[in-house]
């Protein structure tokens, strides 16, 4: 907690005022990450002229090149914690459930779910692999996944 306070430029007491426990701090960090991801995805959606698969395309772009979620973001370690910690995982599950409900009309197709799951798998493979320079061509995979979102 001392290191976090120092990195934030506040006292440890100030940190505890806003985050009384380590869990509260982690919850706050995950909430901030998901807010940032929402903003990023909404920006991708806004620039997408096609309705069908719009959320899925934005999600894939966030995985492959995003600032809030992508392969080379500072959030990767935190997302690994979300995967392994049931309390933190709840935040992700609630977020994705809200987004999927919000975009059910445009992204409820089973094929689009497969695309999102493939993007998740590529991200997890990249984050957990010993070598980040393996045989996967991320640009080609992104192009293929985005192509799969073009029609029902």
N, C-alpha and C positions, 0 to 999 in steps of 0.2 A: 504494500500500500504506500510505503514511503517513496518508492521509485515512481509509482504512478503520480503521486502528488507533485514530486519534483518535475516530472515530465510535463505536467499540466501547469506548472508555475504557481502552485498554491501550496498552502500548508497542509500537513496531514490532517489537522483539525478541520480545515476547510473542506477537505475531501470527505471526511466522515460526516460533516454537516449535510452534504448532499447525498452521500452514499454511506449509510450507517454500517453496511456489511460488505464483504467481498462479493457476495451474491448479488446485492443491489447494484454494485458497480458493474459486474458482468451483464446483468439484465439491462442496465443503461447503455452499455456498449453495444449489445446486440440490437436494442431498439434504435440506436443511432445508425447502425449499419443498415437495418431494414428501411429506415427513413431515406437514407442515401440511395439504396437500391430502388425504392419506389420512385424517387425523383429521376433517376437514370432511366428506368424502364418507361416511365411516363413520357420522357423526352423522346425516346425511340418511337413510342407509339404515336406521338404527335406528328412526327415527320413521316410516318408510314401512310401512303395513300390508299393501301388496300385493307379492307376490313377483315376478311377471313384470315385467321392466324396471326393477327397483329400482335397480340400479347406474346405468343410463342416466339415470333421473330425477335421481339424486343428482349425476351428472356435469353435467347440464344446469343444475341449480340452482347448482352451483359456478361454472359459466361465467357465468351471468347475474347472480347476486347474491352469489357466494361471497367470502369474505375471503382465501382462499389463491390463487385463480385468476381471479376475475371481471374484469369490464371496468375497474373503477376501483381496482385493487389496486396496492400498491407493487411487486408481483412482475412486473408486465407487462413492464418493461424486461428483467428477467432472462429471462423466457420468450422474448422476442425473441432473446436471445443463444442460448438453447437451440435455437431454430429454425435459426439461422445457423451454429452451431458444431457440427461433427460429434461432437467429443468430449463436449460437453454434451448433445447430442441423444441420445446413447446412454442417458443416465440416464432421459430421458422415454420412450424406446422400451421400455426394460426395465420401467419402472413401468407403462406402459399394458398391456404384454404380460402382466405378473403380474396386474393387475386384471382383464383380460379372461378370463384362464384361471380365476381365482378365481370369476368370475361367469358362466362359460360356460352353466351350466344355466338361469339366469334372464335372461341378456342376450346370448345367442349368436345370436339372430335377426337376419337381415340387415336388417330394417326398423329395428331398434334401432341397428345400426351407422350407418345413414343418418342417424338422429336425432343421434347423437354427432358425426358428420362435419359436419352442418349447424350444430351448436353451435360446433364448432371454426371453421368458416367465418365464422360471425357474430362470434366473438371476434377472429379475425384481421382481418376487415374493419374492426371497430371500432378496433382497436389501430393499424392502418396507415392509416386514412382521414385525409385532411386535416381534414375537418370531422366532429366526433363528433355533430353534430346533424342528420345526413342523414335521409332518408325512412324509415329502418327504425324501426319501433316495437318496441323490444326486449321490452317486456312482452307485446305480442301475439305476437311470435315465440316467446317462452318458453312461453306458454300453448299455442300450436299444437304445439310440439315435445313438451311434456309430454303433451298429448292423444294424440299418436301412440304413446306408450309404454304405453297402457292395456290393450291386448289383442293377442294373437298374431295 
